[in-house]
Amino acid sequence: MSFSVGLATGLYAVSFGALSTLAGLNIWQTMSLSLLMFSGASQFAFVGVIGSAGLSGLTSAVLSAWLLGVRNGFYGLSMSPMISPRGFKRITAAQLTIDESVAVSMAQDSEPNRKRGFWLTGMFVYLFWNSLTALGALAGEAMGDPKSWGLDAAAAAAFVGLIWPRLKDLISTSVALGAAVIAVVTSLFLPAGWPVLLAGLFGVLVALFLKERD
Amino acid sequence: MLWIGVIGASLAVFSWKILGYLVPQKLVSSNRALHVSSKLTIALLAALVGVQTFVSSGHVVFDARVPAVIVAGVLSWLRVPFVVMVIISGGVAALARYYLHW
């Protein structure tokens, strides 16, 4: 299971690599994001904001990536008691704490399998994600004008693909619609990138306000 | 400049990842926090969809990106694999630009 998850995630990586170089990052910066940041949604957000706002959007690109990393914090909390890494192993475990490694781990039925699921998935994904980012980055650099290939639309499509599995209930879908409207409307008068962060704040407020309903 | 952003953002994301392994569990884990985190993620991703589709340099523009995103939604609903969905959606925009001059 770890292997096939790793491979499937690699296909996302090709899209990321291409979109990143088309957004204006060079191959080394693209590869660094996959090696160091190693978290799909955050990576797509970072290059997405840079792609549409350029360097002036750098601050909000960093902030967007950071905020999308919040769930990784919760993953670490759930994995920590089981893995109990010591010293340097904590850094490795942390780096590999992503959607896929946690999901595969939690799908296992015994503790040894959960540990194995986490580490194997983490390592396979890391391998495939980074090698296929390189491939995508090279493909992206070989292409000419991003717009004539529809790459700006492809970035929007990538975000649709990332959000789709999360729209499982009415509240989530409503939050998504509200956030999108807020972001688009505030784009008319706020500097690029900030509308996205404001929309994030909206999501937080809704969640805090509606907690009793759950 | 961009490098500072790349390194900074990577460290920022890592700070979340390592937090779970450094903080005693009793301190931070509640259903409410999970709920907030999930809605934050959804809101950010949805905002990115909105901005990437409709915004161009501070203006709201309806162009070839709109049909592409509609197609993306349909293909996602049909569980088409991610990379295929992205390529087809990009293709829709490219064709709309080429043939319809959107």
Chai-1 contact restraints between the chains, C-beta under 6 A:
chainA,res_idxA,chainB,res_idxB,connection_type,confidence,min_distance_angstrom,max_distance_angstrom,comment,restraint_id
A,L11,B,F82,contact,1.0,0.0,6.0,A-B,restraint_1
A,L11,B,V83,contact,1.0,0.0,6.0,A-B,restraint_2
A,Y12,B,F82,contact,1.0,0.0,6.0,A-B,restraint_3
A,V14,B,V83,contact,1.0,0.0,6.0,A-B,restraint_4
A,S15,B,V83,contact,1.0,0.0,6.0,A-B,restraint_5
A,S15,B,V86,contact,1.0,0.0,6.0,A-B,restraint_6
A,Q29,B,V6,contact,1.0,0.0,6.0,A-B,restraint_7
A,S32,B,V6,contact,1.0,0.0,6.0,A-B,restraint_8
A,L33,B,V6,contact,1.0,0.0,6.0,A-B,restraint_9
A,L36,B,S10,contact,1.0,0.0,6.0,A-B,restraint_10
A,M37,B,S10,contact,1.0,0.0,6.0,A-B,restraint_11
A,M37,B,V13,contact,1.0,0.0,6.0,A-B,restraint_12
A,S39,B,V13,contact,1.0,0.0,6.0,A-B,restraint_13
A,S42,B,V13,contact,1.0,0.0,6.0,A-B,restraint_14
A,A45,B,L48,contact,1.0,0.0,6.0,A-B,restraint_15
A,F46,B,A9,contact,1.0,0.0,6.0,A-B,restraint_16
A,G48,B,L48,contact,1.0,0.0,6.0,A-B,restraint_17
A,L55,B,M1,contact,1.0,0.0,6.0,A-B,restraint_18
A,L58,B,G5,contact,1.0,0.0,6.0,A-B,restraint_19
A,V62,B,G5,contact,1.0,0.0,6.0,A-B,restraint_20
A,V62,B,G8,contact,1.0,0.0,6.0,A-B,restraint_21
A,V62,B,A9,contact,1.0,0.0,6.0,A-B,restraint_22
A,A65,B,A9,contact,1.0,0.0,6.0,A-B,restraint_23
A,A65,B,V13,contact,1.0,0.0,6.0,A-B,restraint_24
A,W66,B,A12,contact,1.0,0.0,6.0,A-B,restraint_25
A,L67,B,L44,contact,1.0,0.0,6.0,A-B,restraint_26
A,L68,B,L44,contact,1.0,0.0,6.0,A-B,restraint_27
A,G69,B,V13,contact,1.0,0.0,6.0,A-B,restraint_28
A,G69,B,W16,contact,1.0,0.0,6.0,A-B,restraint_29
A,V70,B,W16,contact,1.0,0.0,6.0,A-B,restraint_30
A,V70,B,S37,contact,1.0,0.0,6.0,A-B,restraint_31
A,V70,B,L40,contact,1.0,0.0,6.0,A-B,restraint_32
A,R71,B,S37,contact,1.0,0.0,6.0,A-B,restraint_33
A,R71,B,T41,contact,1.0,0.0,6.0,A-B,restraint_34
A,N72,B,W16,contact,1.0,0.0,6.0,A-B,restraint_35
A,N72,B,K17,contact,1.0,0.0,6.0,A-B,restraint_36
A,G73,B,W16,contact,1.0,0.0,6.0,A-B,restraint_37
A,G73,B,L19,contact,1.0,0.0,6.0,A-B,restraint_38
A,G73,B,G20,contact,1.0,0.0,6.0,A-B,restraint_39
A,F74,B,L34,contact,1.0,0.0,6.0,A-B,restraint_40
A,F74,B,S37,contact,1.0,0.0,6.0,A-B,restraint_41
A,G76,B,K17,contact,1.0,0.0,6.0,A-B,restraint_42
A,G76,B,L19,contact,1.0,0.0,6.0,A-B,restraint_43
A,G76,B,G20,contact,1.0,0.0,6.0,A-B,restraint_44
A,G76,B,Y21,contact,1.0,0.0,6.0,A-B,restraint_45
A,L77,B,G20,contact,1.0,0.0,6.0,A-B,restraint_46
A,L77,B,Q25,contact,1.0,0.0,6.0,A-B,restraint_47
A,L77,B,S29,contact,1.0,0.0,6.0,A-B,restraint_48
A,S80,B,G20,contact,1.0,0.0,6.0,A-B,restraint_49
A,S80,B,Y21,contact,1.0,0.0,6.0,A-B,restraint_50
A,R90,B,Y21,contact,1.0,0.0,6.0,A-B,restraint_51
A,A94,B,K17,contact,1.0,0.0,6.0,A-B,restraint_52
A,A94,B,I18,contact,1.0,0.0,6.0,A-B,restraint_53
A,A94,B,Y21,contact,1.0,0.0,6.0,A-B,restraint_54
A,T97,B,K17,contact,1.0,0.0,6.0,A-B,restraint_55
A,W149,B,A94,contact,1.0,0.0,6.0,A-B,restraint_56
A,G150,B,G90,contact,1.0,0.0,6.0,A-B,restraint_57
A,G150,B,A93,contact,1.0,0.0,6.0,A-B,restraint_58
A,G150,B,A94,contact,1.0,0.0,6.0,A-B,restraint_59
A,L151,B,G90,contact,1.0,0.0,6.0,A-B,restraint_60
A,A153,B,R65,contact,1.0,0.0,6.0,A-B,restraint_61
A,A153,B,A68,contact,1.0,0.0,6.0,A-B,restraint_62
A,A153,B,S89,contact,1.0,0.0,6.0,A-B,restraint_63
A,A153,B,G90,contact,1.0,0.0,6.0,A-B,restraint_64
A,A153,B,A93,contact,1.0,0.0,6.0,A-B,restraint_65
A,A154,B,V86,contact,1.0,0.0,6.0,A-B,restraint_66
A,A154,B,S89,contact,1.0,0.0,6.0,A-B,restraint_67
A,A154,B,G90,contact,1.0,0.0,6.0,A-B,restraint_68
A,A155,B,Q52,contact,1.0,0.0,6.0,A-B,restraint_69
A,A156,B,V49,contact,1.0,0.0,6.0,A-B,restraint_70
A,A156,B,Q52,contact,1.0,0.0,6.0,A-B,restraint_71
A,A156,B,T53,contact,1.0,0.0,6.0,A-B,restraint_72
A,A156,B,R65,contact,1.0,0.0,6.0,A-B,restraint_73
A,A156,B,V69,contact,1.0,0.0,6.0,A-B,restraint_74
A,A157,B,A72,contact,1.0,0.0,6.0,A-B,restraint_75
A,A157,B,V86,contact,1.0,0.0,6.0,A-B,restraint_76
A,A157,B,S89,contact,1.0,0.0,6.0,A-B,restraint_77
A,A158,B,V86,contact,1.0,0.0,6.0,A-B,restraint_78
A,F159,B,L45,contact,1.0,0.0,6.0,A-B,restraint_79
A,F159,B,L48,contact,1.0,0.0,6.0,A-B,restraint_80
A,F159,B,V49,contact,1.0,0.0,6.0,A-B,restraint_81
A,V160,B,V49,contact,1.0,0.0,6.0,A-B,restraint_82
A,V160,B,A72,contact,1.0,0.0,6.0,A-B,restraint_83
A,V160,B,G73,contact,1.0,0.0,6.0,A-B,restraint_84
A,V160,B,S76,contact,1.0,0.0,6.0,A-B,restraint_85
A,G161,B,S76,contact,1.0,0.0,6.0,A-B,restraint_86
A,G161,B,F82,contact,1.0,0.0,6.0,A-B,restraint_87
A,G161,B,M85,contact,1.0,0.0,6.0,A-B,restraint_88
A,L162,B,L45,contact,1.0,0.0,6.0,A-B,restraint_89
A,I163,B,L45,contact,1.0,0.0,6.0,A-B,restraint_90
A,I163,B,A46,contact,1.0,0.0,6.0,A-B,restraint_91
A,W164,B,S76,contact,1.0,0.0,6.0,A-B,restraint_92
A,R166,B,I42,contact,1.0,0.0,6.0,A-B,restraint_93
A,S172,B,I42,contact,1.0,0.0,6.0,A-B,restraint_94
A,V175,B,K39,contact,1.0,0.0,6.0,A-B,restraint_95
A,V175,B,I42,contact,1.0,0.0,6.0,A-B,restraint_96
A,V175,B,A43,contact,1.0,0.0,6.0,A-B,restraint_97
A,A176,B,I42,contact,1.0,0.0,6.0,A-B,restraint_98
A,A176,B,A46,contact,1.0,0.0,6.0,A-B,restraint_99
A,A179,B,A43,contact,1.0,0.0,6.0,A-B,restraint_100
A,A179,B,A46,contact,1.0,0.0,6.0,A-B,restraint_101
A,A179,B,A47,contact,1.0,0.0,6.0,A-B,restraint_102
A,A180,B,A46,contact,1.0,0.0,6.0,A-B,restraint_103
A,A180,B,G50,contact,1.0,0.0,6.0,A-B,restraint_104
A,A183,B,A47,contact,1.0,0.0,6.0,A-B,restraint_105
A,A183,B,G50,contact,1.0,0.0,6.0,A-B,restraint_106
A,A183,B,V51,contact,1.0,0.0,6.0,A-B,restraint_107
A,V184,B,G50,contact,1.0,0.0,6.0,A-B,restraint_108
A,V184,B,F54,contact,1.0,0.0,6.0,A-B,restraint_109
A,S187,B,V51,contact,1.0,0.0,6.0,A-B,restraint_110
A,S187,B,V55,contact,1.0,0.0,6.0,A-B,restraint_111
A,V196,B,A47,contact,1.0,0.0,6.0,A-B,restraint_112
A,V196,B,L48,contact,1.0,0.0,6.0,A-B,restraint_113
A,A199,B,A43,contact,1.0,0.0,6.0,A-B,restraint_114
A,A199,B,A47,contact,1.0,0.0,6.0,A-B,restraint_115
A,G200,B,L40,contact,1.0,0.0,6.0,A-B,restraint_116
A,G200,B,A43,contact,1.0,0.0,6.0,A-B,restraint_117
A,G200,B,L44,contact,1.0,0.0,6.0,A-B,restraint_118
A,F202,B,A43,contact,1.0,0.0,6.0,A-B,restraint_119
A,G203,B,K39,contact,1.0,0.0,6.0,A-B,restraint_120
A,G203,B,L40,contact,1.0,0.0,6.0,A-B,restraint_121
A,G203,B,A43,contact,1.0,0.0,6.0,A-B,restraint_122
A,V204,B,V36,contact,1.0,0.0,6.0,A-B,restraint_123
A,V204,B,L40,contact,1.0,0.0,6.0,A-B,restraint_124
A,V206,B,K39,contact,1.0,0.0,6.0,A-B,restraint_125
A,A207,B,H35,contact,1.0,0.0,6.0,A-B,restraint_126
A,A207,B,V36,contact,1.0,0.0,6.0,A-B,restraint_127
A,A207,B,K39,contact,1.0,0.0,6.0,A-B,restraint_128
A,K211,B,R32,contact,1.0,0.0,6.0,A-B,restraint_129
